[in-house]
Amino acid sequence: MFKTFIIQAIAAGIAVLVASKIMPGVRIRDGKTAIGIAAAFAVLNLVVGWLLKAVLAIVLLPAAVLTFGLAYLMLGLIVNTILLYVTDKLIDDFEIKGFGPLVGSAGLISVAAWLLPRIF
């Protein structure tokens, strides 16, 4: 469990740094802020991420039935978008302007969180 927590924090930090470089609308003051963002995002994911996933799984149940389960593929992206929005509001030196950069950054976090455990 602790290894997964560390990998998720690293994935979030790398993804947010990459997003700040390639996406307009994502601003990070410096590297220390990126570490704080990764830590805050990982803690939020650990504390409330499971609850969001459970609630959204129930909400998405009709769509999942209609799409034969494909709606659940969006579950991680939706949860990461919500948690990244909360992280943006918690950390002053981190700013995401607009819905597009928010979803794009959450998508990068989702891909990194999926990819890193398969590498390590």
C-alpha positions as YAML, in Angstrom:
chain: A
units: angstrom
residues:
- id: 1
  name: MET
  ca: [0.00, 0.00, 0.00]
- id: 2
  name: PHE
  ca: [2.78, 2.43, 0.88]
- id: 3
  name: LYS
  ca: [4.56, 1.65, -2.39]
- id: 4
  name: THR
  ca: [1.37, 2.44, -4.32]
- id: 5
  name: PHE
  ca: [0.99, 5.70, -2.39]
- id: 6
  name: ILE
  ca: [4.55, 6.76, -3.26]
- id: 7
  name: ILE
  ca: [4.13, 5.80, -6.93]
- id: 8
  name: GLN
  ca: [0.87, 7.78, -7.14]
- id: 9
  name: ALA
  ca: [2.57, 10.82, -5.59]
- id: 10
  name: ILE
  ca: [5.47, 10.59, -8.04]
- id: 11
  name: ALA
  ca: [3.07, 10.13, -10.95]
- id: 12
  name: ALA
  ca: [1.06, 13.17, -9.90]
- id: 13
  name: GLY
  ca: [4.19, 15.29, -9.51]
- id: 14
  name: ILE
  ca: [5.61, 14.32, -12.89]
- id: 15
  name: ALA
  ca: [2.27, 14.75, -14.64]
- id: 16
  name: VAL
  ca: [1.66, 18.19, -13.14]
- id: 17
  name: LEU
  ca: [5.18, 19.32, -14.08]
- id: 18
  name: VAL
  ca: [4.68, 18.09, -17.64]
- id: 19
  name: ALA
  ca: [1.25, 19.74, -17.78]
- id: 20
  name: SER
  ca: [2.70, 23.06, -16.64]
- id: 21
  name: LYS
  ca: [5.24, 22.92, -19.46]
- id: 22
  name: ILE
  ca: [2.98, 21.85, -22.33]
- id: 23
  name: MET
  ca: [-0.46, 23.21, -21.43]
- id: 24
  name: PRO
  ca: [-1.34, 26.87, -21.40]
- id: 25
  name: GLY
  ca: [-3.38, 27.65, -18.32]
- id: 26
  name: VAL
  ca: [-1.41, 25.48, -15.88]
- id: 27
  name: ARG
  ca: [1.05, 27.42, -13.74]
- id: 28
  name: ILE
  ca: [3.42, 26.18, -11.06]
- id: 29
  name: ARG
  ca: [5.74, 28.59, -9.28]
- id: 30
  name: ASP
  ca: [8.72, 26.25, -8.78]
- id: 31
  name: GLY
  ca: [9.86, 22.69, -8.10]
- id: 32
  name: LYS
  ca: [9.04, 22.87, -4.41]
- id: 33
  name: THR
  ca: [5.47, 23.70, -5.32]
- id: 34
  name: ALA
  ca: [5.34, 20.63, -7.58]
- id: 35
  name: ILE
  ca: [6.42, 18.45, -4.65]
- id: 36
  name: GLY
  ca: [3.71, 20.03, -2.50]
- id: 37
  name: ILE
  ca: [1.14, 19.47, -5.23]
- id: 38
  name: ALA
  ca: [2.14, 15.82, -5.54]
- id: 39
  name: ALA
  ca: [1.92, 15.32, -1.78]
- id: 40
  name: ALA
  ca: [-1.42, 17.12, -1.45]
- id: 41
  name: PHE
  ca: [-2.90, 15.25, -4.41]
- id: 42
  name: ALA
  ca: [-1.71, 11.89, -3.09]
- id: 43
  name: VAL
  ca: [-3.09, 12.56, 0.40]
- id: 44
  name: LEU
  ca: [-6.42, 13.72, -1.04]
- id: 45
  name: ASN
  ca: [-6.53, 10.63, -3.21]
- id: 46
  name: LEU
  ca: [-5.81, 8.43, -0.21]
- id: 47
  name: VAL
  ca: [-8.31, 10.15, 2.10]
- id: 48
  name: VAL
  ca: [-11.29, 10.95, -0.15]
- id: 49
  name: GLY
  ca: [-10.45, 9.31, -3.48]
- id: 50
  name: TRP
  ca: [-11.96, 5.98, -2.48]
- id: 51
  name: LEU
  ca: [-15.19, 7.70, -1.40]
- id: 52
  name: LEU
  ca: [-15.44, 9.63, -4.67]
- id: 53
  name: LYS
  ca: [-14.85, 6.44, -6.63]
- id: 54
  name: ALA
  ca: [-17.57, 4.62, -4.71]
- id: 55
  name: VAL
  ca: [-20.13, 7.41, -5.10]
- id: 56
  name: LEU
  ca: [-19.33, 7.92, -8.79]
- id: 57
  name: ALA
  ca: [-19.51, 4.16, -9.43]
- id: 58
  name: ILE
  ca: [-23.08, 4.20, -8.12]
- id: 59
  name: VAL
  ca: [-23.94, 7.34, -10.09]
- id: 60
  name: LEU
  ca: [-22.43, 5.89, -13.27]
- id: 61
  name: LEU
  ca: [-24.20, 2.54, -12.89]
- id: 62
  name: PRO
  ca: [-26.99, 3.29, -15.41]
- id: 63
  name: ALA
  ca: [-24.45, 4.54, -17.96]
- id: 64
  name: ALA
  ca: [-22.27, 1.51, -17.29]
- id: 65
  name: VAL
  ca: [-25.18, -0.82, -17.95]
- id: 66
  name: LEU
  ca: [-26.03, 0.97, -21.19]
- id: 67
  name: THR
  ca: [-22.40, 0.97, -22.38]
- id: 68
  name: PHE
  ca: [-21.57, -2.54, -21.11]
- id: 69
  name: GLY
  ca: [-19.12, -1.16, -18.54]
- id: 70
  name: LEU
  ca: [-17.30, 1.35, -20.74]
- id: 71
  name: ALA
  ca: [-18.53, 4.25, -18.60]
- id: 72
  name: TYR
  ca: [-16.34, 3.00, -15.77]
- id: 73
  name: LEU
  ca: [-13.26, 3.75, -17.88]
- id: 74
  name: MET
  ca: [-13.94, 7.44, -17.22]
- id: 75
  name: LEU
  ca: [-14.10, 6.95, -13.45]
- id: 76
  name: GLY
  ca: [-10.40, 7.59, -12.80]
- id: 77
  name: LEU
  ca: [-10.39, 10.69, -14.99]
- id: 78
  name: ILE
  ca: [-13.42, 12.15, -13.22]
- id: 79
  name: VAL
  ca: [-11.97, 11.48, -9.76]
- id: 80
  name: ASN
  ca: [-8.57, 12.91, -10.73]
- id: 81
  name: THR
  ca: [-10.26, 16.02, -12.17]
- id: 82
  name: ILE
  ca: [-12.16, 16.63, -8.94]
- id: 83
  name: LEU
  ca: [-9.10, 16.02, -6.75]
- id: 84
  name: LEU
  ca: [-6.90, 18.23, -8.94]
- id: 85
  name: TYR
  ca: [-9.48, 21.03, -8.70]
- id: 86
  name: VAL
  ca: [-9.41, 20.75, -4.90]
- id: 87
  name: THR
  ca: [-5.59, 20.71, -4.94]
- id: 88
  name: ASP
  ca: [-5.63, 23.84, -7.10]
- id: 89
  name: LYS
  ca: [-7.78, 25.61, -4.51]
- id: 90
  name: LEU
  ca: [-5.61, 24.44, -1.60]
- id: 91
  name: ILE
  ca: [-2.19, 25.47, -2.94]
- id: 92
  name: ASP
  ca: [-1.61, 29.16, -3.67]
- id: 93
  name: ASP
  ca: [1.37, 28.76, -6.03]
- id: 94
  name: PHE
  ca: [-0.53, 26.34, -8.27]
- id: 95
  name: GLU
  ca: [-3.09, 27.64, -10.73]
- id: 96
  name: ILE
  ca: [-5.19, 26.01, -13.42]
- id: 97
  name: LYS
  ca: [-7.17, 28.39, -15.61]
- id: 98
  name: GLY
  ca: [-10.12, 26.75, -17.28]
- id: 99
  name: PHE
  ca: [-11.79, 23.39, -17.63]
- id: 100
  name: GLY
  ca: [-9.69, 22.18, -20.57]
- id: 101
  name: PRO
  ca: [-6.32, 22.41, -18.79]
- id: 102
  name: LEU
  ca: [-7.91, 20.88, -15.69]
- id: 103
  name: VAL
  ca: [-9.18, 17.81, -17.55]
- id: 104
  name: GLY
  ca: [-5.97, 17.59, -19.60]
- id: 105
  name: SER
  ca: [-3.82, 17.64, -16.47]
- id: 106
  name: ALA
  ca: [-6.07, 15.07, -14.81]
- id: 107
  name: GLY
  ca: [-5.72, 12.92, -17.92]
- id: 108
  name: LEU
  ca: [-1.93, 13.13, -17.69]
- id: 109
  name: ILE
  ca: [-2.12, 12.13, -14.03]
- id: 110
  name: SER
  ca: [-4.38, 9.19, -14.94]
- id: 111
  name: VAL
  ca: [-1.99, 7.98, -17.63]
- id: 112
  name: ALA
  ca: [1.06, 8.42, -15.38]
- id: 113
  name: ALA
  ca: [-0.67, 6.66, -12.47]
- id: 114
  name: TRP
  ca: [-1.54, 3.77, -14.79]
- id: 115
  name: LEU
  ca: [1.89, 3.60, -16.43]
- id: 116
  name: LEU
  ca: [4.32, 3.99, -13.50]
- id: 117
  name: PRO
  ca: [3.23, 0.88, -11.52]
- id: 118
  name: ARG
  ca: [3.72, -1.19, -14.67]
- id: 119
  name: ILE
  ca: [7.28, 0.10, -15.03]
- id: 120
  name: PHE
  ca: [8.32, -0.23, -11.37]
...
